[in-house]
Amino acid sequence: MIYIQANGDVTKKDEDIINQPSHYANGTDNFECIDMMTAVFGREHMQYYCLQTAFKYIWRMGNKDSLEDDARKAEWFLKRYKTYIMGEEKKQLKSIYDVLHDTLEHKAGDFLLDL
């Protein structure tokens, strides 16, 4: 099955549009954009990026993409955020994570996998 998104992009059903969308891979090298961003900007900056992006998906949930897609994208970025947390930053940023996670769970609990 093929999906045509609002922007005209075509997605095949067997493509994982949440965890590994093909439009974020770099040609034949197959590097993920987020991995290259981490290499360029560093883990600390990426922590904030992931929180901000999760916030964005929670904020717009169901208004652009489907509620389920937005929930899973937010969940993906919250999981990625957790992989970046280190040392003292964990204490400061954990509360932000908890607020976003609770909001996500409240708005789309049925679609969540397991954070």
Residue pairs with C-beta under 8 A, 6 or more apart in sequence:
1 12
1 13
2 10
2 11
2 12
2 13
3 10
3 11
3 12
3 13
4 10
4 11
5 11
5 65
6 64
9 23
11 17
11 21
15 21
15 22
17 69
18 69
18 72
18 73
18 76
19 76
20 32
24 32
24 33
24 34
25 31
25 32
25 33
26 32
26 33
26 36
34 46
34 80
37 46
37 49
38 46
41 49
43 84
43 86
44 84
44 89
46 80
46 84
47 81
47 84
47 85
47 89
47 93
50 77
50 78
50 80
50 81
50 84
51 77
51 78
51 81
51 93
51 96
51 97
51 100
53 77
54 74
54 75
54 77
54 78
54 81
54 100
54 104
55 100
57 70
57 71
57 73
57 74
57 77
58 70
58 74
58 100
58 103
58 104
58 107
60 70
61 67
61 70
61 71
61 74
61 107
61 108
62 70
64 70
65 73
67 107
67 108
67 111
68 108
68 111
70 108
71 104
71 107
71 108
71 111
71 112
72 111
72 112
72 113
74 100
74 104
74 108
75 104
75 112
75 113
75 115
78 97
78 100
78 101
78 104
78 115
79 115
81 93
81 97
82 97
82 115
85 93
85 94
101 115
104 112
104 115
105 112
